[in-house]
């Protein structure tokens, strides 16, 4: 019943889109759903692109309208089902939303596997064809983007001096692979929606929570978290995908034009994310903050021993558990694509 009511709500949102469409009729209009409305990717990129830039860039040949999932009252795992039904034409989301359908979706952003953004972009590009084929198969969708949120790190309400201090702690996660990381370091993973993390930290439901650097700052987690442990456990890789029927309804020229503009958007997102980590961590930990008030979290940087242990956890726990969720062909494909870039090998 809840899912049905959300579908009705999404259909109603589609009606709102239609009612707010521009008076001039573009050759094609795309109704999109975005990520969190209060975070950088939507405010600076997804929102302006669909609501303004794509029409301007194409002289009205392609126009768009977007609302964030937070405004539409939707959960992340509902987005691609609604896209498949044609409620939306384009969806932005996280592979963790769709991993329950097939573990192959996790492969572009397995916890603790990549430690720098240049390598992560190579990983995303190498794994793109794998994701593209699976989006088409399961969701009748054309994958057009893979882009990052800032680094996923740990924000704790209790003192943490290194990776060994995570043992026994309850840690908020939002995906299976992050849960594997927490288990690998001896913690207990707890799934908590992003909007409920502050009260969860405040009430002791969790001791630490994982999210991106700028997300933690924008959502003011520093109000309840005291320690910023900046070990990188993921990237929050996100996707942009289009309903295949809508894609196929476009002319070849329209497809090329839209793809060109989306590629520019993707490049801008990768570029900004590379900068945002340093800015957000500085703002959270008492450094110079040009984007707002500076918080006073204790900065805890991972030691060399922490980094080595992270690789051990990735090899011995994260990759093994993920390989058990994927079939042999999935694992072999990952080893040939991502594994060859990061120097790791997944095995059951």
C-alpha positions in Angstrom: 0.0 0.0 0.0 2.8 2.4 0.9 4.5 1.8 -2.5 1.2 2.3 -4.3 0.5 5.6 -2.5 4.0 6.8 -3.4 3.4 5.9 -7.0 0.2 8.0 -6.9 2.2 10.8 -5.4 4.8 10.5 -8.1 2.0 10.6 -10.7 0.7 13.7 -9.1 4.2 15.2 -9.3 4.1 14.4 -13.0 1.0 16.4 -13.3 2.7 19.3 -11.4 5.5 19.1 -14.0 3.1 19.3 -16.8 1.3 22.2 -15.2 4.5 24.1 -14.8 5.9 23.4 -18.3 7.0 26.5 -20.2 4.5 28.1 -22.5 6.7 27.5 -25.6 6.8 23.9 -26.7 10.2 22.4 -27.0 10.9 19.6 -29.4 11.2 17.3 -26.4 10.6 17.9 -22.7 12.2 15.7 -20.1 10.7 15.2 -16.6 13.5 14.3 -14.2 13.9 13.4 -10.5 17.0 14.4 -8.7 18.9 13.5 -5.6 18.7 15.5 -2.3 17.5 19.0 -2.8 19.7 20.5 0.0 23.0 19.1 -1.3 25.5 20.4 -3.8 24.9 18.0 -6.7 21.3 19.0 -6.9 21.6 22.7 -6.1 24.6 23.4 -8.4 24.3 20.7 -11.1 21.2 18.6 -11.4 18.6 21.4 -10.7 20.2 24.1 -12.9 20.9 21.7 -15.7 17.3 20.5 -16.2 15.5 23.6 -15.2 17.6 26.1 -17.1 20.8 25.1 -18.9 19.7 22.3 -21.2 17.1 24.5 -22.9 19.5 27.4 -23.3 22.2 25.1 -24.6 20.0 23.5 -27.2 18.0 26.6 -28.2 14.9 25.0 -26.9 15.3 21.7 -28.8 15.5 19.9 -25.5 14.0 21.3 -22.3 13.7 19.8 -18.9 12.1 20.0 -15.5 13.4 18.4 -12.3 12.4 18.1 -8.7 14.6 16.4 -6.0 13.3 13.1 -4.4 13.2 14.9 -1.1 10.6 17.4 -2.4 8.6 14.6 -4.0 8.6 12.5 -0.8 10.1 9.5 -2.5 12.6 6.9 -1.3 15.8 6.2 -3.3 14.9 2.6 -4.0 11.6 3.7 -5.6 13.2 5.9 -8.2 14.1 3.4 -10.9 10.9 1.5 -10.6 9.0 4.7 -11.3 11.4 5.5 -14.2 10.7 2.1 -15.7 6.9 2.8 -15.4 7.5 6.0 -17.3 6.4 8.3 -14.4 9.7 10.1 -14.9 11.9 10.4 -18.0 15.2 10.8 -16.3 16.4 9.8 -12.8 19.5 10.6 -10.8 20.3 8.2 -8.0 22.8 6.0 -6.2 23.6 2.4 -7.3 22.9 1.4 -3.7 19.3 2.1 -4.5 19.2 -0.6 -7.1 21.8 -3.1 -5.7 18.9 -5.3 -4.3 18.0 -6.1 -7.9 21.5 -7.2 -8.8 24.8 -7.0 -6.9 26.5 -6.0 -10.1 25.4 -2.4 -9.5 27.7 -2.2 -6.5 30.8 -2.8 -8.5 31.6 0.8 -9.4 31.9 1.9 -5.8 32.8 -1.0 -3.5 33.8 0.3 -0.1 37.5 1.1 0.5 38.6 0.1 -3.0 39.7 3.4 -4.4 41.5 6.2 -2.4 41.8 9.0 -4.9 39.3 10.6 -7.3 41.5 10.2 -10.4 41.5 6.4 -9.9 37.8 6.4 -9.1 37.0 8.1 -12.4 39.0 5.5 -14.3 37.0 2.8 -12.3 33.7 4.4 -13.2 34.6 4.7 -16.9 35.8 1.1 -17.1 32.7 -0.2 -15.4 30.2 2.0 -17.3 29.5 -0.5 -20.0 28.7 -3.2 -17.4 26.3 -0.8 -15.6 24.8 0.3 -18.9 23.9 -3.2 -20.0 22.3 -4.0 -16.6 20.2 -0.8 -16.5 18.8 -1.6 -19.9 18.1 -5.2 -18.9 16.4 -4.6 -15.6 15.0 -1.1 -15.9 14.5 -0.5 -19.6 16.8 2.5 -19.0 19.6 4.2 -20.9 22.5 4.9 -18.5 24.1 8.3 -19.5 26.0 9.4 -16.4 28.2 8.1 -13.5 29.4 10.9 -11.2 30.6 11.2 -7.6 29.4 12.8 -4.4 32.4 13.9 -2.2 34.4 11.3 -0.4 32.5 9.1 2.1 34.0 9.4 5.5 33.1 8.8 9.1 31.6 11.3 11.5 31.4 10.2 15.1 29.8 11.4 18.3 32.4 9.5 20.3 36.2 9.9 20.3 37.9 8.0 17.4 41.7 8.0 17.0 42.0 5.4 14.3 40.5 2.4 12.5 40.9 0.2 15.6 38.5 2.5 17.5 35.6 1.6 15.2 35.5 -1.9 16.8 32.3 -2.3 18.7 30.8 1.0 17.4 27.3 1.3 15.8 27.9 2.9 12.4 25.3 4.3 10.0 25.5 2.9 6.5 23.4 3.2 3.4 24.6 0.3 1.3 25.5 -3.3 1.6 29.2 -2.7 0.7 29.5 -0.1 3.5 28.0 -2.6 5.8 30.7 -5.0 4.8 33.3 -2.4 5.7 31.8 -1.8 9.1 31.7 -5.6 9.8 35.3 -5.9 8.6 36.5 -3.4 11.2 34.5 -5.0 14.0 31.6 -2.5 14.1 27.9 -3.0 13.8 26.2 -1.5 10.7 22.9 0.3 11.1 20.8 1.5 8.2 19.5 5.0 8.9 17.9 7.4 6.3 20.0 10.5 5.7 17.4 12.8 7.2 17.3 10.9 10.4 21.1 10.7 11.1 21.3 13.7 13.4 18.7 12.4 15.9 20.3 8.9 15.6 23.7 10.3 16.6 22.1 12.5 19.3 20.2 9.6 20.9 23.0 7.1 20.6 21.2 4.9 18.1 24.5 5.2 16.2 28.0 6.2 17.3 29.3 7.2 13.9 27.7 7.8 10.5 29.1 7.5 6.9 28.3 10.2 4.3 30.2 12.5 2.0 32.2 15.4 3.3 30.1 18.2 1.9 26.9 16.3 2.7 28.0 16.2 6.4 28.7 19.9 6.4 25.5 20.9 4.5 23.3 18.8 6.8 25.1 20.2 9.9 26.1 16.9 11.3 28.7 18.8 13.3 26.0 19.8 15.6 26.0 16.3 17.1 29.2 14.7 15.8 32.5 15.6 17.5 35.1 13.7 15.5 35.8 13.7 11.8 37.6 10.6 10.8 38.8 11.2 7.3 39.5 7.7 6.1 38.0 7.3 2.7 35.5 4.4 2.5 33.7 5.2 -0.8 32.6 7.9 -3.2 28.8 7.9 -3.3 29.0 7.2 -7.0 25.7 8.3 -8.6 24.0 7.6 -11.9 21.9 9.5 -14.4 19.6 7.2 -16.5 16.8 7.8 -19.0 13.7 5.8 -19.7 14.6 3.8 -22.8 11.3 4.5 -24.5 11.8 8.2 -24.1 15.4 7.9 -25.3 14.2 6.0 -28.4 11.5 8.6 -29.1 14.2 11.2 -29.7 15.9 11.8 -33.0 19.5 10.9 -33.5 20.3 14.6 -33.5 18.4 15.1 -30.2 20.2 12.2 -28.6 23.6 13.4 -29.7 22.8 17.0 -28.4 21.5 15.8 -25.0 24.4 13.4 -24.6 26.9 16.1 -25.3 25.3 18.4 -22.7 25.1 15.6 -20.1 28.8 14.8 -20.7 29.6 18.5 -19.9 27.5 18.2 -16.7 29.3 15.0 -15.7 32.7 16.6 -16.2 31.7 19.6 -14.1 30.5 17.3 -11.3 33.8 15.4 -11.2 35.8 18.6 -11.2 33.8 20.2 -8.4 33.8 17.0 -6.2 37.6 17.0 -6.4 37.6 20.4 -4.8 34.8 19.9 -2.3 36.5 17.4 -0.1 39.2 19.8 1.1 36.7 22.7 1.5 34.2 20.6 3.5 36.7 19.1 5.8 38.2 22.5 6.5 34.8 23.9 7.3 33.9 21.0 9.6 37.2 21.1 11.5 37.8 24.7 12.3 39.7 25.6 9.1 39.1 28.6 6.8 35.6 28.3 5.4 34.5 30.4 2.5 31.1 28.8 2.1 29.7 29.4 5.6 30.4 29.1 9.3 33.3 27.0 10.5 32.6 24.1 12.8 34.9 22.7 15.5 35.0 18.9 15.0 38.2 17.2 15.9 40.1 16.2 12.7 41.4 12.6 12.8 43.5 11.7 9.8 44.2 8.1 9.0 47.7 6.8 9.8 49.7 4.7 7.4 48.8 1.7 9.5 45.1 2.6 9.1 45.4 2.7 5.3 47.1 -0.7 5.2 44.4 -2.2 7.4 41.8 -0.7 5.1 43.3 -2.5 2.1 43.3 -5.7 4.2 39.6 -5.3 5.0 38.9 -4.6 1.3 40.6 -7.8 0.3 39.6 -10.1 3.1 36.0 -8.9 3.8 34.5 -6.4 1.3 35.5 -8.1 -1.9 34.7 -11.6 -0.6 31.3 -10.7 0.6 30.4 -8.8 -2.6 31.7 -11.8 -4.7 29.3 -14.0 -2.8 26.4 -11.8 -3.9 27.4 -11.8 -7.5 27.7 -14.7 -9.9 30.9 -16.0 -11.4 30.6 -13.9 -14.6 30.0 -10.8 -12.6 33.1 -11.4 -10.5 35.2 -12.2 -13.6 34.0 -9.0 -15.3 34.9 -6.9 -12.2 38.4 -8.3 -12.0 38.9 -7.6 -15.7 37.6 -4.0 -15.5 37.9 -2.5 -12.0 40.3 -5.0 -10.5 42.9 -4.4 -13.2 42.9 -0.7 -12.4 43.1 -0.9 -8.6 45.3 -4.0 -8.4 42.8 -6.1 -6.4 41.1 -9.4 -7.2 37.6 -10.4 -6.1 37.1 -14.1 -5.3 34.5 -16.2 -3.5 
